[in-house]
Amino acid sequence: MSTPSTLSDSAGAEPIIEARKLEKFYPQPDGGRIQVIAATDLAVYPGQIIAMLGASGCGKSTLLRMLTGLSPASAGSVFWHGAPVGDGSPNVSIVFQSFALFPWLTVLENVEAPLEARGMVPIERHKRALRIIDAVGLDGFESAYPKELSGGMKQRVGVARALVVEPEVLFMDEPFSALDVLTAETLRGELLELWLEHKIPTRAIFIVTHNIEEAVVLADRIVVLGRNPAHIHADFAVNIPHPRDRKSSGFIELVDEIYRVLTRPDHEHGAAPPKTAVPGKQVPHKAIMLPHTRPGGMAGLLEILIDQGGRADLHKLADELSLEVDALLPTVDTAVLLGMLRLEEGGASITPEGQAYAEADIQARKAIFRKAALANVPLLAQMHNALKAKSNRTLSDEFFRDLLDEHFSEDESRRQLETAIQWGRYAEIFDYDAATGKLTLTEA
């Protein structure tokens, strides 16, 4: 079925792209830095489709952009056939989640665009574009504009535009996530057909996805990223022959194993990206990163678990709810953080606190959530205590933003504060006036 694979094992082949100790971090005004991607070694070998999985916001797209040279690394190096990428441009293409087409150009002109940028003569680029348009099933739509195309057809144009330059490695950043289920399934099948029947000159495909089944359907190797900071948490070789049957025991076992890996922390749960202090300064304590969810979603999850006897396999539950891993895991993380769920080898079991919350009425739920949040979420406890210390029980949200900036990037600080305010208002820990940016303590 599958076996753990090493980062340097591909039947003795030399890697096309290799990352060595690749890092991403953001310098801070005090001279410290926020680590987003830990020092990572990763190699892309010929003859493989590699899928990268991980929770939302863990750094998958950032790592992809560094591998392609689109985004600079903070430390470490990327090598292209053994030579530093800085010494030349790697022969790669990227298909993005958004279609990113030029609306004023026809399908043919959009596909020709990268060839024109490379200075190819018109007749040659025209011939090559027509060949790839035919290969991806767009024959007959050469003169159509993007506004005339469905989402699936727009993404076919994106794939054709990426393939027309004959990349040695095709990178795809969640290319099917914006499409409906049936269209996405069709495009996965067509991509696999192009690859398996050698209809494209590409020697390797690297796809970032949040869909576990998509990864198992397509990939020869699945890399799972851990987070805070991003690092390789697990690496699987997939030995299931194509075409892959989703109902086969091997397929189901691998999907379950990946779910177990994604829901099994490999370090302290919820730790924020570490901030490295300047010499002579004390390293600040790590903050717990809040999952960006709403309390109502957690209540629904707990109610479903009660209906299923208090425990459910997360893979099967996500399938029943037609949810992907990115949609379910943050809600699970919230319930675990608040002590209302326990994770057990890919499954989730409700705790007595979780059962009490799910069975309570609206006001009792607020009280239970308040108690759990103040006991288990340091940020909300800190906000509560700071407001209590003020004589007028009021503080600006900027005060708390400054505290968060010690642990997170500017964008993540904003998102963490937004989530904390949502939770705090729901639990009636404080009121918030969005117009003035003021938080005021709510007395219990």
Secondary structure, DSSP 8 states (H G I E B T S, - for coil): -EEE--TT-STT---SEEEEEEEEEEE-TTS-EEEEEEEEEEEE-TTEEEEEE--TTSSHHHHHHHHHTSS--SEEEEEETTEEGGGS---EEEE-SS----TTS-HHHHHHHHHHHTT--HHHHHHHHHHHHHHTT-TT-TT--GGGS-HHHHHHHHHHHHHTT--SEEEEESTTTTS-HHHHHHHHHHHHHHHHTT-S--SEEEEE-S-HHHHHHH-SEEEEEETTTBEEEEEEEE---SS--TTSHHHHHHHHHHHHHHTS-SSSTTB---EE--TTS------B------HHHHHHHHHHHHHTTTEEEHHHHHHHTT--HHHHHHHHHHHHHTTSEEEETTEEEE-HHHHHHHHS-HHHHHHHHHHHHHHH-HHHHHHHHHHHHSTTSEEEHHHHHHHHTTTS-HHHHHHHHHHHHHHHHHTTSEEEETTTTEEEE---
